[in-house]
């Protein structure tokens, strides 16, 4: 195998790794941060087939007056609790104080959720989702995720520098071969 083929193969692998990292980091970390969204992982099959377990769901804040039947929302089970659920709004109404409330249901569930969801519980509306990416996100703690981002950024910068140095080396080598030797 020639050195040219090996070099080409390594470059191809490098670019594929870069594309894979960018393809996973962009929807999971970069876009939510820039757009004010929050990523969540679907843990159960209640939203199958559209949002199977392991799906990364990114929600963004929304005025509850803009929500309606058919919208997918992420909400706290109990106001102030960390536990959240992502389900579809199947009906809406007003409570005794005239405040809007929402009845939700998982797409795969046979019956609506037991309790009405109040606006204070709504974390956001589904902005977009990415299948399987939630498994990666769930497997990492916040510190590991942050360190992974730094490590990935450093790796990408290092790879870019190697590519730049390799390109400069190849260019210099080609010029020296192309220049005639004067005696």
C-alpha positions, -999 to 999 in steps of 0.1 A, spaced: 0 0 0 14 33 -10 20 62 14 -4 83 -6 -33 58 0 -25 55 37 -24 93 41 -57 96 22 -73 70 44 -61 87 76 -75 120 63 -108 104 55 -110 88 89 -102 121 105 -129 140 86 -154 113 95 -146 116 132 -149 154 130 -182 151 112 -195 126 138 -184 148 167 -199 179 152 -231 160 143 -236 149 179 -223 180 198 -242 205 177 -278 193 184 -270 182 219 -251 211 233 -244 240 210 -279 246 195 -297 244 229 -273 268 245 -274 293 217 -312 290 213 -322 290 250 -333 254 249 -329 226 274 -320 190 264 -339 161 281 -336 123 275 -367 102 269 -364 73 294 -396 53 289 -416 41 259 -447 63 266 -440 84 236 -434 56 211 -431 55 181 -422 91 176 -400 95 206 -386 61 217 -364 57 248 -330 72 243 -342 101 222 -328 135 230 -356 160 232 -347 197 232 -373 220 245 -374 258 245 -394 281 267 -428 291 254 -457 312 267 -483 288 279 -509 308 261 -493 297 229 -497 260 237 -526 239 224 -538 204 218 -512 183 199 -482 202 212 -455 181 230 -443 196 262 -419 188 290 -432 195 324 -424 189 361 -444 162 378 -446 185 408 -438 222 407 -402 227 417 -392 190 414 -364 178 392 -385 149 377 -400 158 343 -422 141 318 -425 148 280 -460 141 268 -485 155 243 -513 179 252 -546 161 246 -569 188 260 -569 221 278 -591 240 301 -592 265 330 -589 258 367 -611 274 394 -589 306 393 -593 309 355 -557 298 349 -550 275 319 -544 239 326 -534 211 303 -542 174 301 -513 153 287 -509 118 275 -480 97 262 -486 87 225 -482 50 235 -505 53 266 -541 42 265 -553 69 289 -545 106 297 -522 114 326 -539 115 360 -532 152 369 -537 184 350 -505 203 342 -504 239 354 -484 266 336 -458 269 364 -449 232 358 -442 236 320 -405 236 312 -410 241 275 -423 229 242 -405 203 221 -382 222 197 -366 192 181 -355 156 189 -326 134 179 -329 96 183 -304 77 204 -284 108 213 -301 108 247 -283 76 257 -249 94 253 -261 124 272 -275 102 300 -243 83 303 -223 114 313 -224 135 344 -224 173 340 -187 174 347 -179 146 323 -200 163 296 -182 196 301 -148 179 301 -158 160 270 -167 193 253 -133 207 262 -115 175 252 -134 174 219 -126 211 212 -89 206 220 -88 174 198 -105 192 169 -81 221 172 -51 198 173 -64 179 143 -69 211 124 -33 222 132 -20 188 120 -40 191 88 -26 227 83 10 216 90 6 186 67 -7 208 40 21 232 43 46 204 43 31 189 12 31 223 -5 67 230 4 77 195 -8 59 199 -42 76 233 -47 110 219 -41 104 190 -65 90 213 -92 119 238 -90 148 230 -113 182 226 -99 208 251 -112 244 241 -113 
